[in-house]
Amino acid sequence: MAFNRYASFYGAFNNSLKHGNPMSKEETVLEFTDQRTKSLQDLTDTELATLVANLNQMTGARYIPDSPEEKEKDSLRKAIISQFLGIYRTAAAAIAWAEKYGVNGKKKRFNDYDKGELFLLLQNAKKVASDWQISMRKNAIK
């Protein structure tokens, strides 16, 4: 799947529409660039990130794309999913497992876990994968 440079913008923009933003995409970009351009393609990466952050701030969203914290959390989420893919499960199964079992008695939506909780979930996912591999070896011996 190809990386979409504008995905975070459209996510933040659509969320702003739900929170009462009356402007179109073009009007939003024009206002942000002081009438310089209405096209996302003309924005630098820094401008695009700032625009997304402004839209998120306007709607009270907690997600700040490209922040180091968010990148670490994304890596941990992907590592958890990878453990399940390694035992022939799906990403949806990994997410359902994380939401069902939680960490330290706390059950949350997969994307709502903080970095420490995701690290603990990863350790638990590794244990699940290890246990699965052990059971497969035992069944192969029989």
N, CA, C and O of each residue as an XYZ file, in Angstrom:
568
protein
N       0.845     -1.171      0.000
C       0.000      0.000      0.000
C       0.896      1.241      0.000
O       1.842      1.318      0.783
N       0.614      2.187     -0.847
C       1.412      3.395     -0.973
C       1.081      4.389      0.146
O      -0.049      4.454      0.630
N       2.083      5.147      0.535
C       1.914      6.168      1.562
C       1.191      7.362      0.962
O       1.563      7.842     -0.109
N       0.168      7.839      1.640
C      -0.571      9.007      1.190
C      -0.129     10.193      2.033
O      -0.437     10.261      3.223
N       0.572     11.102      1.440
C       1.119     12.275      2.123
C       0.018     13.141      2.751
O       0.271     13.874      3.707
N      -1.174     13.055      2.220
C      -2.245     13.949      2.656
C      -3.269     13.268      3.560
O      -4.267     13.886      3.929
N      -3.043     12.024      3.917
C      -4.025     11.291      4.718
C      -4.283     11.972      6.056
O      -5.433     12.077      6.482
N      -3.231     12.433      6.721
C      -3.431     13.074      8.018
C      -4.213     14.378      7.873
O      -5.011     14.733      8.741
N      -3.974     15.097      6.753
C      -4.745     16.326      6.525
C      -6.227     16.001      6.374
O      -7.073     16.621      7.019
N      -6.538     15.027      5.520
C      -7.949     14.726      5.279
C      -8.633     14.188      6.535
O      -9.811     14.460      6.766
N      -7.905     13.436      7.337
C      -8.474     12.973      8.598
C      -8.808     14.144      9.509
O      -9.901     14.210     10.071
N      -7.861     15.070      9.653
C      -8.069     16.245     10.512
C      -9.133     17.170      9.917
O      -9.960     17.722     10.643
N      -9.106     17.335      8.584
C     -10.079     18.215      7.935
C     -11.500     17.669      8.085
O     -12.420     18.411      8.428
N     -11.677     16.373      7.829
C     -13.012     15.778      7.974
C     -13.507     15.868      9.411
O     -14.695     16.081      9.654
N     -12.596     15.704     10.358
C     -12.973     15.854     11.762
C     -13.388     17.295     12.056
O     -14.322     17.529     12.822
N     -12.692     18.267     11.445
C     -13.048     19.674     11.666
C     -14.431     19.983     11.086
O     -15.171     20.799     11.637
N     -14.776     19.332      9.975
C     -16.115     19.533      9.398
C     -17.190     19.060     10.375
O     -18.237     19.692     10.516
N     -16.916     17.937     11.048
C     -17.867     17.409     12.026
C     -18.006     18.333     13.229
O     -19.028     18.324     13.915
N     -16.966     19.135     13.480
C     -16.989     20.058     14.613
C     -17.377     21.474     14.200
O     -17.171     22.422     14.958
N     -17.935     21.619     13.003
C     -18.500     22.908     12.610
C     -17.652     23.778     11.711
O     -17.997     24.943     11.512
N     -16.571     23.283     11.161
C     -15.767     24.070     10.234
C     -16.584     24.297      8.960
O     -16.923     23.333      8.272
N     -16.907     25.555      8.632
C     -17.743     25.815      7.457
C     -16.958     25.933      6.158
O     -17.558     26.053      5.089
N     -15.623     25.900      6.225
C     -14.807     26.146      5.032
C     -14.557     24.866      4.237
O     -14.538     23.763      4.782
N     -14.366     25.049      2.936
C     -13.979     23.937      2.077
C     -12.485     23.681      2.266
O     -11.796     24.447      2.939
N     -11.996     22.603      1.671
C     -10.566     22.299      1.746
C      -9.755     23.452      1.164
O      -8.769     23.888      1.757
N     -10.174     23.940      0.006
C      -9.445     25.020     -0.649
C      -9.438     26.287      0.195
O      -8.409     26.952      0.310
N     -10.589     26.624      0.789
C     -10.662     27.809      1.647
C      -9.768     27.663      2.872
O      -9.144     28.627      3.315
N      -9.712     26.458      3.410
C      -8.873     26.206      4.574
C      -7.404     26.414      4.230
O      -6.672     27.054      4.986
N      -6.969     25.876      3.089
C      -5.575     26.020      2.669
C      -5.269     27.480      2.332
O      -4.210     27.993      2.694
N      -6.192     28.149      1.640
C      -5.996     29.567      1.301
C      -5.818     30.409      2.557
O      -4.922     31.251      2.623
N      -6.659     30.187      3.540
C      -6.561     30.958      4.778
C      -5.236     30.676      5.482
O      -4.578     31.595      5.968
N      -4.851     29.409      5.534
C      -3.615     29.031      6.209
C      -2.392     29.650      5.528
O      -1.458     30.074      6.207
N      -2.390     29.705      4.200
C      -1.222     30.212      3.457
C      -1.307     31.704      3.163
O      -0.513     32.224      2.379
N      -2.244     32.387      3.771
C      -2.427     33.835      3.530
C      -2.654     34.137      2.055
O      -2.036     35.040      1.491
N      -3.558     33.360      1.431
C      -3.978     33.525      0.044
C      -2.899     33.156     -0.978
O      -3.052     33.453     -2.163
N      -1.811     32.515     -0.540
C      -0.737     32.133     -1.461
C      -1.151     31.003     -2.384
O      -0.848     31.031     -3.576
N      -1.853     29.992     -1.832
C      -2.257     28.845     -2.647
C      -3.478     28.180     -2.030
O      -3.752     28.317     -0.837
N      -4.200     27.458     -2.870
C      -5.316     26.677     -2.360
C      -5.055     25.183     -2.519
O      -5.918     24.363     -2.202
N      -3.879     24.829     -3.007
C      -3.540     23.445     -3.296
C      -2.639     22.858     -2.204
O      -1.670     23.489     -1.782
N      -2.965     21.661     -1.760
C      -2.123     20.965     -0.792
C      -0.755     20.648     -1.383
O       0.239     20.610     -0.658
N      -0.694     20.422     -2.687
C       0.572     20.070     -3.346
C       1.609     21.177     -3.231
O       2.808     20.911     -3.309
N       1.163     22.414     -3.047
C       2.090     23.533     -2.959
C       2.638     23.745     -1.548
O       3.486     24.612     -1.338
N       2.165     22.966     -0.587
C       2.632     23.108      0.792
C       3.891     22.280      1.017
O       4.038     21.181      0.481
N       4.793     22.831      1.819
C       5.959     22.048      2.224
C       5.506     21.045      3.281
O       4.397     21.147      3.807
N       6.360     20.083      3.589
C       6.024     19.094      4.623
C       5.769     19.775      5.963
O       4.860     19.385      6.696
N       6.563     20.787      6.283
C       6.401     21.514      7.541
C       5.073     22.264      7.569
O       4.366     22.254      8.577
N       4.743     22.911      6.461
C       3.464     23.629      6.390
C       2.293     22.665      6.531
O       1.323     22.952      7.233
N       2.390     21.534      5.869
C       1.321     20.543      5.934
C       1.146     20.034      7.366
O       0.021     19.927      7.856
N       2.250     19.725      8.031
C       2.187     19.250      9.418
C       1.601     20.320     10.335
O       0.822     20.005     11.235
N       1.967     21.573     10.115
C       1.437     22.678     10.924
C      -0.053     22.859     10.690
O      -0.812     23.075     11.635
N      -0.469     22.772      9.443
C      -1.889     22.885      9.116
C      -2.688     21.772      9.793
O      -3.750     22.026     10.363
N      -2.182     20.550      9.732
C      -2.861     19.418     10.372
C      -2.932     19.636     11.887
O      -3.965     19.390     12.509
N      -1.830     20.095     12.469
C      -1.817     20.358     13.912
C      -2.831     21.441     14.277
O      -3.510     21.339     15.299
N      -2.934     22.478     13.442
C      -3.914     23.547     13.684
C      -5.343     23.003     13.630
O      -6.171     23.336     14.478
N      -5.625     22.171     12.639
C      -6.965     21.582     12.522
C      -7.266     20.681     13.722
O      -8.371     20.700     14.263
N      -6.272     19.894     14.128
C      -6.473     19.025     15.295
C      -6.703     19.839     16.560
O      -7.541     19.488     17.390
N      -5.958     20.924     16.702
C      -6.120     21.776     17.877
C      -7.512     22.413     17.891
O      -8.129     22.554     18.946
N      -7.990     22.790     16.718
C      -9.308     23.408     16.605
C     -10.411     22.445     17.060
O     -11.416     22.869     17.630
N     -10.217     21.157     16.805
C     -11.245     20.177     17.152
C     -10.984     19.491     18.488
O     -11.800     18.695     18.951
N      -9.849     19.800     19.107
C      -9.529     19.178     20.386
C      -8.995     17.761     20.242
O      -8.975     17.006     21.214
N      -8.563     17.395     19.044
C      -8.040     16.044     18.822
C      -6.716     15.878     19.551
O      -5.913     16.808     19.636
N      -6.503     14.666     20.081
C      -5.279     14.397     20.811
C      -4.161     13.912     19.900
O      -2.986     14.015     20.252
N      -4.508     13.394     18.753
C      -3.514     12.818     17.853
C      -2.748     13.917     17.131
O      -3.347     14.755     16.457
N      -1.443     13.916     17.269
C      -0.601     14.863     16.549
C       0.294     14.037     15.636
O       1.259     13.430     16.099
N      -0.019     14.008     14.338
C       0.744     13.160     13.431
C       2.210     13.566     13.394
O       2.557     14.735     13.563
N       3.045     12.590     13.174
C       4.481     12.796     13.018
C       5.193     13.231     14.291
O       6.377     13.566     14.238
N       4.503     13.238     15.452
C       5.213     13.531     16.690
C       6.022     12.291     17.057
O       5.603     11.174     16.754
N       7.168     12.466     17.702
C       7.985     11.300     18.072
C       7.209     10.311     18.936
O       7.350      9.100     18.770
N       6.400     10.814     19.845
C       5.594      9.934     20.715
C       4.625      9.096     19.889
O       4.478      7.897     20.126
N       3.973      9.720     18.931
C       2.995      9.007     18.100
C       3.689      7.981     17.208
O       3.147      6.902     16.967
N       4.875      8.308     16.722
C       5.625      7.349     15.902
C       6.015      6.124     16.720
O       5.945      4.998     16.226
N       6.428      6.339     17.975
C       6.779      5.211     18.842
C       5.559      4.338     19.115
O       5.644      3.111     19.084
N       4.427      4.981     19.382
C       3.202      4.225     19.637
C       2.780      3.438     18.397
O       2.342      2.294     18.509
N       2.909      4.042     17.224
C       2.583      3.333     15.984
C       3.493      2.122     15.793
O       3.037      1.058     15.373
N       4.777      2.284     16.102
C       5.716      1.159     15.981
C       5.340      0.032     16.928
O       5.411     -1.140     16.560
N       4.941      0.379     18.146
C       4.541     -0.651     19.105
C       3.261     -1.352     18.647
O       3.142     -2.571     18.770
N       2.308     -0.586     18.122
C       1.075     -1.199     17.617
C       1.389     -2.176     16.482
O       0.849     -3.281     16.431
N       2.269     -1.750     15.577
C       2.640     -2.607     14.453
C       3.372     -3.856     14.929
O       3.201     -4.931     14.355
N       4.187     -3.722     15.976
C       4.901     -4.881     16.511
C       3.926     -5.881     17.123
O       4.109     -7.091     16.991
N       2.895     -5.380     17.790
C       1.869     -6.264     18.366
C       1.161     -7.016     17.245
O       0.996     -8.234     17.313
N       0.750     -6.295     16.228
C       0.067     -6.917     15.089
C       0.985     -7.931     14.416
O       0.534     -8.998     13.998
N       2.263     -7.605     14.312
C       3.228     -8.498     13.691
C       3.321     -9.832     14.427
O       3.470    -10.881     13.800
N       3.234     -9.792     15.752
C       3.268    -11.034     16.533
C       2.104    -11.942     16.129
O       2.267    -13.156     16.004
N       0.950    -11.349     15.932
C      -0.226    -12.145     15.560
C      -0.155    -12.617     14.110
O      -0.589    -13.726     13.797
N       0.382    -11.793     13.238
C       0.545    -12.221     11.851
C       1.510    -13.398     11.771
O       1.369    -14.267     10.911
N       2.488    -13.422     12.670
C       3.452    -14.510     12.703
C       2.855    -15.848     13.120
O       3.448    -16.899     12.875
N       1.691    -15.812     13.745
C       1.020    -17.058     14.132
C      -0.268    -17.237     13.327
O      -1.227    -17.869     13.771
N      -0.250    -16.666     12.148
C      -1.341    -16.846     11.166
C      -2.679    -16.290     11.653
O      -3.735    -16.854     11.367
N      -2.624    -15.184     12.386
C      -3.838    -14.472     12.770
C      -3.881    -13.164     11.978
O      -2.920    -12.819     11.290
N      -4.973    -12.455     12.076
C      -5.113    -11.201     11.330
C      -4.822    -10.009     12.231
O      -4.736    -10.138     13.452
N      -4.673     -8.844     11.601
C      -4.494     -7.604     12.365
C      -5.730     -7.348     13.217
O      -5.621     -6.887     14.353
N      -6.902     -7.647     12.673
C      -8.145     -7.458     13.439
C      -8.161     -8.343     14.678
O      -8.664     -7.936     15.726
N      -7.612     -9.558     14.566
C      -7.546    -10.459     15.724
C      -6.615     -9.884     16.790
O      -6.902     -9.983     17.983
N      -5.509     -9.287     16.368
C      -4.575     -8.676     17.312
C      -5.233     -7.515     18.048
O      -5.088     -7.374     19.262
N      -5.951     -6.693     17.307
C      -6.630     -5.544     17.913
C      -7.710     -6.011     18.874
O      -7.828     -5.485     19.981
N      -8.494     -6.990     18.461
C      -9.551     -7.532     19.330
C      -8.948     -8.122     20.600
O      -9.493     -7.934     21.688
N      -7.832     -8.833     20.475
C      -7.157     -9.420     21.631
C      -6.714     -8.326     22.591
O      -6.943     -8.431     23.796
N      -6.083     -7.274     22.071
C      -5.591     -6.178     22.913
C      -6.736     -5.470     23.630
O      -6.611     -5.105     24.799
N      -7.835     -5.281     22.937
C      -8.982     -4.607     23.540
C      -9.686     -5.498     24.558
O     -10.243     -4.997     25.534
N      -9.668     -6.812     24.342
C     -10.347     -7.744     25.247
C      -9.570     -7.943     26.548
O     -10.151     -7.937     27.633
N      -8.248     -8.121     26.432
C      -7.449     -8.444     27.603
C      -6.866     -7.236     28.314
O      -6.707     -7.264     29.534
N      -6.548     -6.191     27.596
C      -6.061     -4.972     28.216
C      -4.737     -5.147     28.941
O      -4.024     -6.135     28.766
N      -4.435     -4.139     29.770
C      -3.190     -4.108     30.534
C      -3.493     -3.616     31.937
O      -4.183     -2.614     32.125
N      -2.965     -4.337     32.924
C      -3.128     -3.931     34.329
C      -4.589     -3.663     34.688
O      -4.896     -2.723     35.421
N      -5.470     -4.488     34.171
C      -6.889     -4.341     34.471
C      -7.594     -3.247     33.696
O      -8.787     -3.021     33.897
N      -6.885     -2.565     32.817
C      -7.477     -1.486     32.017
C      -7.721     -1.995     30.607
O      -6.807     -2.483     29.943
N      -8.954     -1.877     30.160
C      -9.302     -2.242     28.788
C      -9.647     -0.956     28.041
O     -10.472     -0.160     28.488
N      -9.001     -0.775     26.904
C      -9.211      0.431     26.103
C      -9.298      0.050     24.638
O      -9.031     -1.090     24.256
N      -9.676      1.024     23.828
C      -9.569      0.840     22.387
C      -8.086      0.769     22.045
O      -7.265      1.395     22.716
N      -7.739      0.020     21.018
C      -6.350     -0.235     20.663
C      -5.544      1.053     20.499
O      -4.412      1.139     20.974
N      -6.111      2.042     19.838
C      -5.388      3.292     19.592
C      -5.353      4.222     20.791
O      -4.697      5.263     20.741
N      -6.047      3.869     21.874
C      -6.070      4.724     23.058
C      -5.032      4.333     24.110
O      -4.849      5.056     25.090
N      -4.353      3.201     23.922
C      -3.322      2.807     24.889
C      -2.140      3.765     24.796
O      -1.768      4.204     23.708
N      -1.549      4.086     25.958
C      -0.349      4.926     25.936
C       0.879      4.054     25.656
O       0.768      2.834     25.534
N       2.030      4.682     25.558
C       3.248      3.987     25.154
C       3.614      2.859     26.126
O       3.975      1.765     25.692
N       3.526      3.112     27.416
C       3.850      2.090     28.409
C       2.911      0.893     28.337
O       3.339     -0.256     28.442
N       1.640      1.178     28.157
C       0.658      0.091     28.039
C       0.887     -0.717     26.772
O       0.753     -1.941     26.784
N       1.229     -0.048     25.684
C       1.511     -0.761     24.434
C       2.740     -1.649     24.584
O       2.781     -2.751     24.038
N       3.741     -1.172     25.321
C       4.935     -1.986     25.546
C       4.559     -3.260     26.307
O       5.023     -4.347     25.961
N       3.720     -3.133     27.341
C       3.276     -4.315     28.091
C       2.442     -5.245     27.215
O       2.581     -6.466     27.291
N       1.588     -4.674     26.394
C       0.803     -5.494     25.467
C       1.716     -6.249     24.506
O       1.459     -7.409     24.184
N       2.778     -5.596     24.050
C       3.722     -6.260     23.151
C       4.373     -7.453     23.848
O       4.525     -8.518     23.251
N       4.754     -7.274     25.102
C       5.352     -8.386     25.846
C       4.360     -9.541     25.958
O       4.729    -10.704     25.800
N       3.103     -9.211     26.231
C       2.072    -10.250     26.321
C       1.819    -10.913     24.969
O       1.588    -12.120     24.904
N       1.862    -10.128     23.889
C       1.663    -10.686     22.547
C       2.808    -11.634     22.194
O       2.588    -12.663     21.554
N       4.019    -11.293     22.608
C       5.162    -12.187     22.377
C       4.963    -13.502     23.117
O       5.304    -14.569     22.605
N       4.410    -13.421     24.321
C       4.139    -14.634     25.098
C       3.075    -15.480     24.400
O       3.207    -16.702     24.333
N       2.030    -14.850     23.885
C       0.986    -15.566     23.150
C       1.597    -16.279     21.940
O       1.297    -17.446     21.689
N       2.446    -15.582     21.197
C       3.071    -16.175     20.014
C       3.995    -17.328     20.409
O       4.022    -18.365     19.747
N       4.738    -17.141     21.478
C       5.642    -18.192     21.948
C       4.858    -19.428     22.381
O       5.222    -20.553     22.040
N       3.790    -19.213     23.130
C       2.949    -20.335     23.571
C       2.346    -21.065     22.367
O       2.251    -22.292     22.371
N       1.945    -20.325     21.354
C       1.378    -20.942     20.156
C       2.419    -21.813     19.466
O       2.130    -22.930     19.036
N       3.646    -21.278     19.366
C       4.711    -22.037     18.706
C       5.036    -23.318     19.477
O       5.275    -24.365     18.876
N       5.045    -23.230     20.808
C       5.306    -24.417     21.633
C       4.212    -25.453     21.425
O       4.503    -26.640     21.280
N       2.965    -25.019     21.409
C       1.861    -25.971     21.224
C       1.910    -26.608     19.830
O       1.575    -27.782     19.676
N       2.320    -25.852     18.831
C       2.431    -26.404     17.479
C       3.536    -27.461     17.412
O       3.379    -28.489     16.753
N       4.652    -27.204     18.097
C       5.742    -28.186     18.115
C       5.305    -29.470     18.837
O       5.621    -30.577     18.402
N       4.580    -29.303     19.936
C       4.109    -30.482     20.688
C       3.144    -31.301     19.840
O       3.194    -32.531     19.850
N       2.275    -30.628     19.113
C       1.302    -31.345     18.256
C       1.988    -32.000     17.071
O       1.513    -33.021     16.574
N       3.095    -31.434     16.607
C       3.802    -32.016     15.474
C       4.529    -33.292     15.885
O       4.729    -34.191     15.068
N       4.922    -33.367     17.156
C       5.650    -34.546     17.655
C       4.716    -35.742     17.781
O       5.130    -36.879     17.551
N       3.475    -35.500     18.139
C       2.522    -36.579     18.374
C       2.180    -37.318     17.140
O       1.386    -38.259     17.184
